[in-house]
């Protein structure tokens, strides 16, 4: 998992930066959470999802609650289909939705 700080959000386009000052731009959508991500929040996700050579890469990802029917069942916190949002010092565990 890589820690990314949210620098800016424009619609669903997130400008992100890692601890080595590498910048990323991803289209992210979040479902089923009470408080949407904002600038200066952090996300942790699998580095493979940033790799354009990874078979599962798409540049546009949707995430939602672990108990939703969309996406894989039984997603673990370090799974490539998981994401952790750190907002107001609280961890929100989410899974990748497909379709």
SEDO-887310 format. One line per 10 residues: number of its first residue (from 0); their letters; for each residue x, y, z of N, C-alpha, C, O, CB. Coordinates in pm, whole numbers, plus 50000, padded with zeros to 5 digits. Glycine has a CB too. Layout:
BEGIN
NUM = A = X:Y:Z:X:Y:Z:X:Y:Z:X:Y:Z:X:Y:Z | ...
//
This chain:
BEGIN
0 = XXXXXXXXXX = 50085:49882:50000:50000:50000:50000:50089:50124:50000:50193:50129:50066:49904:50000:50123 | 50046:50223:49926:50117:50349:49919:50029:50459:49980:49908:50463:49958:50156:50383:49771 | 50093:50546:50056:50021:50658:50116:50026:50776:50021:50134:50816:49977:50080:50695:50254 | 49910:50832:49990:49901:50946:49901:49822:51057:49969:49716:51034:50026:49835:50906:49768 | 49874:51177:49961:49804:51293:50013:49723:51354:49901:49772:51368:49788:49904:51396:50075 | 49600:51391:49930:49515:51457:49831:49551:51605:49828:49536:51676:49928:49363:51436:49863 | 49600:51650:49714:49636:51790:49697:49517:51875:49653:49494:51986:49702:49749:51804:49597 | 49441:51818:49559:49330:51892:49500:49232:51793:49440:49269:51684:49398:49380:51991:49392 | 49106:51834:49438:49002:51753:49373:48923:51844:49281:48869:51947:49324:48909:51683:49478 | 48915:51806:49154:48834:51880:49057:48736:51781:48998:48773:51696:48916:48923:51947:48946
10 = XXXXXXXXXX = 48610:51793:49039:48507:51696:49005:48550:51561:49063:48548:51545:49185:48484:51688:48849 | 48588:51465:48982:48636:51335:49034:48785:51314:49005:48837:51205:49027:48556:51221:48972 | 48852:51417:48957:48994:51407:48929:49074:51449:49051:49067:51564:49096:49032:51494:48807 | 49150:51354:49104:49228:51375:49225:49375:51396:49188:49434:51316:49117:49213:51255:49322 | 49432:51505:49237:49576:51528:49229:49634:51479:49360:49596:51525:49468:49610:51680:49202 | 49728:51384:49350:49783:51315:49467:49935:51325:49467:49997:51343:49363:49739:51167:49469 | 49993:51313:49586:50138:51315:49598:50179:51212:49703:50112:51197:49806:50190:51457:49635 | 50290:51141:49677:50340:51045:49775:50451:51108:49857:50485:51225:49837:50391:50915:49705 | 50508:51032:49950:50610:51086:50041:50739:51123:49968:50819:51201:50020:50640:50986:50151 | 50761:51068:49847:50880:51100:49767:50854:51214:49670:50937:51243:49583:50926:50978:49691
20 = XXXXXXXXXX = 50740:51279:49685:50700:51394:49602:50664:51356:49458:50660:51442:49370:50812:51496:49599 | 50639:51225:49434:50587:51182:49304:50440:51220:49298:50366:51198:49394:50607:51028:49281 | 50398:51275:49185:50260:51320:49171:50182:51224:49081:50237:51165:48988:50254:51462:49115 | 50054:51211:49112:49965:51123:49039:49833:51196:49015:49795:51285:49091:49941:50990:49116 | 49766:51157:48909:49634:51210:48878:49545:51090:48850:49570:51012:48757:49637:51312:48756 | 49440:51075:48929:49348:50963:48913:49205:51013:48917:49173:51110:48985:49371:50856:49021 | 49119:50944:48845:48977:50970:48855:48922:50871:48958:48926:50750:48937:48905:50955:48715 | 48870:50924:49068:48819:50841:49177:48676:50881:49211:48644:50999:49219:48909:50853:49301 | 48592:50781:49230:48456:50804:49277:48436:50724:49404:48483:50610:49416:48351:50765:49169 | 48367:50784:49499:48342:50720:49628:48192:50713:49651:48119:50809:49629:48411:50798:49743
30 = XXXXXXXXXX = 48147:50596:49695:48006:50572:49720:47985:50526:49864:48071:50458:49922:47951:50467:49621 | 47872:50563:49921:47832:50510:50050:47910:50560:50169:47909:50496:50274:47841:50365:50046 | 47978:50673:50156:48046:50729:50272:47979:50863:50306:47928:50932:50218:48201:50749:50244 | 47979:50897:50432:47908:51015:50478:47978:51145:50442:47913:51245:50413:47890:51009:50625 | 48110:51145:50444:48187:51266:50420:48288:51241:50309:48380:51161:50326:48258:51313:50551 | 48270:51308:50197:48358:51287:50082:48502:51328:50113:48525:51414:50199:48307:51365:49962 | 48598:51268:50045:48738:51308:50062:48757:51454:50024:48682:51508:49942:48831:51218:49978 | 48857:51517:50082:48888:51655:50049:49039:51674:50052:49113:51585:50093:48817:51754:50148 | 49084:51791:50008:49227:51822:50008:49283:51804:50147:49219:51837:50247:49252:51965:49956 | 49404:51752:50153:49480:51725:50275:49438:51597:50347:49498:51563:50449:49465:51840:50369
40 = XXXXXXXXXX = 49340:51525:50297:49311:51390:50346:49414:51296:50283:49486:51335:50191:49163:51345:50312 | 49421:51175:50333:49514:51075:50281:49438:50952:50236:49333:50917:50290:49619:51037:50387 | 49493:50887:50134:49443:50756:50094:49561:50660:50088:49674:50698:50055:49367:50763:49956 | 49533:50536:50119:49628:50426:50102:49566:50332:50001:49451:50289:50016:49660:50352:50239 | 49642:50299:49897:49593:50201:49800:49711:50123:49745:49827:50160:49763:49516:50270:49686 | 49679:50014:49680:49780:49926:49622:49855:50000:49511:49793:50061:49424:49716:49795:49568 | 49987:49993:49516:50069:50062:49415:50039:50014:49273:50056:50089:49177:50216:50041:49445 | 49994:49888:49259:49962:49835:49127:49857:49920:49056:49858:49932:48934:49913:49691:49137 | 49766:49980:49134:49659:50059:49075:49711:50190:49013:49637:50259:48942:49554:50089:49179 | 49836:50223:49040:49899:50341:48980:49985:50306:48859:50030:50394:48787:49983:50413:49084
50 = XXXXXXXXXX = 50009:50177:48838:50098:50128:48733:50022:50103:48605:49939:50012:48597:50169:50000:48779 | 50049:50183:48504:49978:50171:48376:50004:50036:48308:49929:49999:48218:50019:50283:48283 | 50108:49963:48348:50138:49832:48292:50066:49719:48366:50068:49604:48321:50287:49808:48295 | 50002:49750:48478:49928:49650:48554:49798:49617:48480:49727:49706:48434:49897:49701:48699 | 49769:49487:48470:49651:49440:48398:49522:49504:48448:49432:49531:48368:49641:49289:48409 | 49512:49529:48578:49391:49586:48636:49386:49738:48637:49292:49796:48691:49375:49537:48773 | 49488:49804:48579:49492:49950:48578:49385:50006:48485:49363:49955:48376:49630:50000:48535 | 49319:50111:48530:49226:50178:48438:49228:50329:48451:49174:50397:48364:49086:50128:48462 | 49289:50386:48556:49296:50531:48571:49169:50592:48626:49168:50709:48665:49326:50592:48440 | 49063:50514:48630:48936:50559:48687:48882:50448:48776:48851:50338:48728:48833:50598:48575
60 = XXXXXXXXXX = 48871:50476:48904:48831:50373:49000:48713:50420:49083:48698:50539:49111:48949:50335:49091 | 48630:50325:49122:48518:50351:49213:48537:50267:49337:48574:50150:49329:48381:50321:49145 | 48511:50326:49453:48526:50257:49581:48402:50282:49666:48339:50387:49659:48653:50304:49654 | 48371:50182:49748:48257:50194:49838:48271:50099:49955:48374:50034:49971:48126:50166:49763 | 48167:50091:50037:48172:50010:50159:48203:49863:50134:48166:49806:50031:48041:50022:50232 | 48272:49803:50229:48311:49662:50219:48192:49568:50212:48202:49460:50154:48398:49624:50337 | 48079:49607:50269:47963:49517:50274:47870:49531:50152:47766:49466:50148:47884:49543:50400 | 47906:49614:50056:47825:49627:49934:47840:49503:49846:47939:49431:49855:47866:49754:49856 | 47740:49480:49761:47744:49364:49673:47837:49384:49553:47876:49287:49488:47605:49332:49624 | 47871:49509:49524:47957:49539:49409:48102:49511:49443:48147:49540:49554:47939:49686:49363
70 = XXXXXXXXXX = 48175:49455:49350:48315:49424:49374:48331:49285:49435:48234:49210:49449:48377:49528:49465 | 48454:49253:49472:48485:49123:49529:48430:49110:49670:48413:49209:49742:48636:49100:49529 | 48402:48987:49708:48363:48959:49846:48488:48939:49930:48593:48901:49878:48270:48835:49854 | 48477:48964:50058:48584:48937:50155:48715:49007:50119:48821:48943:50119:48607:48788:50166 | 48709:49135:50088:48830:49212:50058:48900:49244:50189:48839:49295:50283:48795:49343:49980 | 49029:49213:50194:49109:49239:50313:49177:49376:50302:49192:49427:50192:49215:49127:50333 | 49218:49435:50415:49277:49569:50412:49398:49585:50321:49419:49694:50268:49316:49608:50548 | 49480:49483:50300:49597:49495:50212:49573:49442:50072:49667:49430:49993:49713:49422:50274 | 49449:49410:50040:49411:49358:49908:49430:49467:49803:49416:49586:49833:49264:49307:49910 | 49461:49429:49679:49477:49527:49572:49346:49598:49539:49347:49702:49474:49532:49459:49448
80 = XXXXXXXXXX = 49234:49543:49584:49104:49605:49561:49054:49684:49681:48935:49716:49689:49003:49499:49525 | 49143:49715:49774:49102:49793:49891:49163:49932:49888:49264:49956:49822:49141:49721:50021 | 49101:50021:49959:49150:50157:49975:49117:50200:50117:49010:50167:50168:49087:50255:49868 | 49207:50272:50179:49182:50328:50311:49186:50480:50296:49284:50536:50249:49287:50278:50418 | 49078:50544:50336:49070:50690:50338:49093:50736:50481:49025:50689:50573:48932:50740:50283 | 49187:50827:50501:49212:50885:50632:49153:51025:50631:49203:51114:50562:49365:50887:50668 | 49047:51043:50707:48976:51170:50713:48948:51202:50858:48889:51121:50930:48844:51165:50629 | 48990:51319:50902:48970:51360:51042:49023:51256:51140:48959:51225:51240:48821:51385:51069 | 49141:51202:51108:49208:51100:51191:49128:50971:51206:49152:50895:51300:49237:51157:51327 | 49035:50946:51116:48957:50822:51116:48988:50744:50989:49001:50802:50881:48805:50850:51127
90 = XXXXXXXXX = 49000:50613:51002:49024:50527:50887:48891:50475:50835:48809:50422:50910:49119:50409:50925 | 48871:50491:50706:48751:50440:50639:48799:50336:50538:48867:50371:50441:48667:50555:50569 | 48763:50210:50559:48804:50102:50471:48700:50085:50361:48580:50074:50388:48824:49970:50550 | 48747:50082:50237:48659:50071:50121:48712:49966:50026:48829:49927:50031:48646:50207:50049 | 48624:49920:49938:48668:49824:49836:48636:49878:49698:48548:49962:49680:48602:49686:49857 | 48710:49826:49602:48692:49867:49463:48563:49807:49407:48535:49688:49424:48814:49824:49377 | 48486:49891:49341:48365:49847:49272:48400:49822:49126:48487:49888:49069:48249:49953:49286 | 48330:49727:49066:48347:49697:48924:48213:49714:48855:48107:49694:48913:48402:49554:48903 | 48221:49752:48726:48100:49755:48645:48037:49888:48629:47934:49900:48562:48003:49666:48700
//
